Amino acid sequence: MGATGKLDDVEIMKRLLKYFGLTDSLNLVNLSKGTTMKDVRLKAGDLQGFNYILIELVNTKGLGLNLSGRSAEQRALVHQWLQYNILHLTDKTSITEYVLKEMDSYLVPCTFFAGHNLTLADPVIYLSLYPVFMDMSFQEKEKYPNLSRWFRLIQEDSELRGKNKKVPFASVPLYNTTNLFH
């Protein structure tokens, strides 16, 4: 799965800070060219890693209750999906069919990655998956119906989507995906 229009980690981090209303915090984070989500640091202090920095900034601004999780279980899920993003989605070569199927099956009973309301995890994962979905054919997207449903929902937020084009989806199934790979 190639990735056209790939955003680098620095661009993703800047877009997420802007999306969450944390543009005034951009000067607190060292986002020099080539910085990755794993090695980003606060300029003052020893907090490292974008997940931890994002959670800290969101909580500091009083947005944490809604975005980092409303319960201990949801907070744990947000942390889990942010870590999953770092491990499996920031390196585009590691986004395999297995990873996409795993994410698709996870979304069967829920609307978002940490339950039934949008959390920090969803915009982060959206920006990581955008180039992958942009490269997929209609048929490939239909192999992941729950992940595609989630992606279509998230991309409706024009502020998050930014200058990205909407990823097109077929409005009716084009293929019978149950017999496609047997």
Solvent accessible surface area in square Angstrom, and as a share of the most:
residue,aa,sasa,rsa
1,M,103,0.46
2,G,51,0.49
3,A,36,0.28
4,T,81,0.47
5,G,61,0.59
6,K,101,0.43
7,L,29,0.14
8,D,74,0.38
9,D,22,0.11
10,V,13,0.08
11,E,69,0.31
12,I,1,0.01
13,M,0,0.00
14,K,83,0.35
15,R,41,0.15
16,L,0,0.00
17,L,0,0.00
18,K,129,0.55
19,Y,39,0.15
20,F,15,0.06
21,G,52,0.50
22,L,0,0.00
23,T,68,0.40
24,D,92,0.47
25,S,3,0.02
26,L,56,0.28
27,N,105,0.54
28,L,89,0.44
29,V,3,0.02
30,N,68,0.35
31,L,26,0.13
32,S,62,0.40
33,K,199,0.85
34,G,62,0.60
35,T,18,0.11
36,T,56,0.33
37,M,2,0.01
38,K,122,0.52
39,D,68,0.35
40,V,1,0.00
41,R,111,0.40
42,L,32,0.16
43,K,131,0.56
44,A,87,0.68
45,G,60,0.57
46,D,126,0.65
47,L,59,0.29
48,Q,71,0.32
49,G,9,0.09
50,F,1,0.00
51,N,10,0.05
52,Y,117,0.44
53,I,0,0.00
54,L,0,0.00
55,I,16,0.08
56,E,83,0.37
57,L,12,0.06
58,V,0,0.00
59,N,73,0.38
60,T,99,0.57
61,K,92,0.39
62,G,63,0.60
63,L,65,0.32
64,G,8,0.08
65,L,124,0.62
66,N,80,0.41
67,L,26,0.13
68,S,4,0.03
69,G,1,0.01
70,R,138,0.50
71,S,55,0.35
72,A,73,0.57
73,E,127,0.57
74,Q,18,0.08
75,R,102,0.37
76,A,62,0.48
77,L,37,0.19
78,V,0,0.00
79,H,78,0.35
80,Q,90,0.40
81,W,6,0.02
82,L,1,0.00
83,Q,75,0.33
84,Y,25,0.10
85,N,0,0.00
86,I,14,0.07
87,L,104,0.52
88,H,63,0.28
89,L,0,0.00
90,T,23,0.13
91,D,80,0.41
92,K,22,0.09
93,T,120,0.70
94,S,35,0.22
95,I,6,0.03
96,T,63,0.37
97,E,70,0.31
98,Y,154,0.59
99,V,8,0.04
100,L,0,0.00
101,K,106,0.45
102,E,65,0.29
103,M,0,0.00
104,D,16,0.08
105,S,67,0.44
106,Y,66,0.25
107,L,0,0.00
108,V,98,0.57
109,P,104,0.65
110,C,16,0.09
111,T,45,0.26
112,F,27,0.11
113,F,0,0.00
114,A,2,0.02
115,G,18,0.18
116,H,133,0.59
117,N,31,0.16
118,L,56,0.28
119,T,0,0.00
120,L,0,0.00
121,A,0,0.00
122,D,0,0.00
123,P,0,0.00
124,V,1,0.00
125,I,0,0.00
126,Y,0,0.00
127,L,0,0.00
128,S,0,0.00
129,L,0,0.00
130,Y,12,0.05
131,P,1,0.01
132,V,2,0.01
133,F,0,0.00
134,M,59,0.26
135,D,54,0.28
136,M,12,0.06
137,S,55,0.36
138,F,84,0.35
139,Q,57,0.25
140,E,60,0.27
141,K,8,0.03
142,E,32,0.14
143,K,42,0.18
144,Y,1,0.00
145,P,79,0.50
146,N,31,0.16
147,L,0,0.00
148,S,10,0.06
149,R,92,0.34
150,W,0,0.00
151,F,0,0.00
152,R,106,0.39
153,L,83,0.41
154,I,7,0.04
155,Q,6,0.03
156,E,101,0.45
157,D,52,0.27
158,S,73,0.47
159,E,117,0.52
160,L,4,0.02
161,R,36,0.13
162,G,42,0.40
163,K,203,0.86
164,N,24,0.12
165,K,147,0.62
166,K,95,0.40
167,V,3,0.02
168,P,74,0.46
169,F,34,0.14
170,A,26,0.21
171,S,104,0.67
172,V,97,0.56
173,P,112,0.71
174,L,92,0.46
175,Y,91,0.34
176,N,92,0.47
177,T,44,0.25
178,T,95,0.55
179,N,104,0.54
180,L,59,0.29
181,F,128,0.53
182,H,194,0.87
